[in-house]
Amino acid sequence: MLLLLVLGFSTIIGCGKNKEEEYRQIQVYKLDGTATVNRQGSNMEAYDNMQLQSGDTVETKKDSSVQLKLDEDKYILIEPDSKISLQATGNSVDSKTSIYLEKGAIVNQLDHALSEESSYQVTTPNSTMAVRGTTFRVEITYDENGDSYAKVAVYGGKVECNLVFPDGTIAEPVMVEPGTEVLIWGDDVESEYIG
């Protein structure tokens, strides 16, 4: 009877999480300088190996940068004086990663191609970039009128770029090839490619 109980308990433990059921891992991989993590309205100082959660906002100070590691094969370098919000859901089979770049710049590196069920996108006020596996940089700046300029530079692979209009509609995608970049302008009425 005791042996059956032990075997049953071992089976229950063994039937725990498998690789497909694991939650997403988001970690401060390397911190250079000072950064703040906002979680549900509370601010915390970032530190090396800090575990982040989906929904966190990360903001770097001037002369500071943060490298995030998502799962085991996705990296985000948050450059100085930048701010992102991060959503990471799903599992190893159907991961969904969405980054909103509010200001500054980030470099994204995906070491492996995503599955058909997975997605990875970066959104700015005037555009959305979607990838399956590549390295690319996105920078958002604003002029004195508050108009936004998003620059997308692709270092490897391809990036699908979509204009986002102020009313929320999205234009047909444009593929940005490796070794090229695009510049996107937007105000409270229009969004367009300008270079």
N, C-alpha and C positions, 0 to 999 in steps of 0.2 A: 504494500500500500504506500509506504514512504517513497519507494523507488518510482512508482507511478506519479506521485505528487511532485517529486523533483523533476521528472521528465516533462510533466505538464507545465511546470513553472519555467523550465528552460525553453520550451517551445514558445511560450508567451513572450519571453524576453527576446528570443530570436525573431519573432514576428513583429518586432518594433519597426522603427523607421528603416526603409531601404533607401538607396541612393535617390530614387525618384521622388521620395516623400520628404526629403530634407528641405528645410527652409533656406531661403537665400542668405548668403553670408556677405555682409558689407563691413569692411574693416578700414580704419585709418592705417594704411600700410607704411607711410612715411610722412612725418610732419617736419617742415622746415619753417620755423618762426612761430606765429600765433594764428590760430583759427578758432572760430566759435561754431558750435553745433546747437541749433535750436530744435528742441523736441517738444511738441505740443505746448508751445508758449514759454518753455523754460530754456534759458541759455546755459551752456556748459562749455568749458574750455576743452578743445580737442587735444588728444595725446596719442602717441604711438600705440598701435594695437587696439585702439578703442573700437568697440563693436557698435556700428550704427544700425538704425532701423529704417524700414521703409517709411517715408514721410518726413524724414529729417531734412533740415536745411543746413548747409555748410557754407560759412563765409570766411574768406581769408582776409587778413589785414595786408597793408602795404608791405612789400618786401617779404612776404610769406607765401608758402605754397603747401598744398596737401596732395598726397597721392593716395587714392582710394583703391582698394582691391575688392572686386565683386566676384563671389564664387572663387574659382581657381584660375580664371582665364580672361577676366575683364579688368581693365585699369582705367582710372580717370585721374589725370593730373589737373588740379584746380590751381590756376595761376594766381599771382598776387592780385589783391583787391578785386576778388570775384565772389559771386554768390550763386549757389545752385540749390534747387530742391530736388529730391531724389525719391522715386517710387520704384521698388523692386519686389515683384510678386512672382508666384509660381514656383516651379522646381526645376530640376536639371533637364526635364523634358519640354516644359512649356514656360520658360522664364520670360517675364515681361519687365523690361527696364525702361523707365522714362525719366529723363533729366530735363528740368526747366532751368535754363541759363538766364538769370535775371540781369547780371552784369559781369563784365570781365571776360575771361576766356578759359576754356578747358581743352585738354587733349585726351581723346578717347582711343584706347587700344583694345581690340578684341582679338585674342590669340587664336581662337578657333571659330569656324563658321557656326552660326546659330542653327538650330533645328527649324523645320518649317513651322512648328507651333510656337516658336519663340520670337521675340521682337526686342529691338534696342533702338531708342530714338532720343534725339536731343531737340528740344523746342526752345525757340526764342520768341519775342513778341511778334515777329513778322515771318517766321519760317519754322519748318520742322524737317529734321534730317533723320532718315531711317537707314540702318545698315544691317548686314548679316554677318560681316566679319571684315574688319579693316582698321586702319589707323587714320584719324582725322582730327582737325582742330576747328573749334567754333569760337568766334569772338563776337561779343555784342557791345556796341558803343552807342552813345546818344549825342546829338548835337545840341546847340543852345536852344533850339525850338522843341526839343524833346523827341525829335524824329530818331528812329532806331536804324542802326546799320549792323547787319550780321555778315561776317566774313567766314566762309567755310573753305578750308584748305584740306585737300585729300592727299595723304602720303602713300597709301597703299590700299588696294581694293577700290570699290566704288561706293559712292554715297548717293542715295536717293533724296533729292531736295524738293520740298514743296513750299510754295508761297502760302502764307496764312494771312488772309485779309481781316481787317478790323471787325467785320461782321461774323467772323468765325469760319467762313467758307475757305476751302483749300483748293488751290490750282492744281492742274495736272503736274505730275512729278517730272523733274529734270534729273538725269544721271550726271553726276560730277565725277570725272575720270581721275585716276591717280596722277599726281604731279600738276594738278590744276586747282584753281580756286574760283569761287564766285562771291560777289558782293551783292547784298540784298538790302534795299532801302524800304522803310515803312513809316507812315504817319498814322493819324487817326482816321484816314479815308482810304488809303491805297497802300499796296505792297508791290514791289517790282524788282526785277534783276537790273542792276545798273553796271555790272562789270563782271 
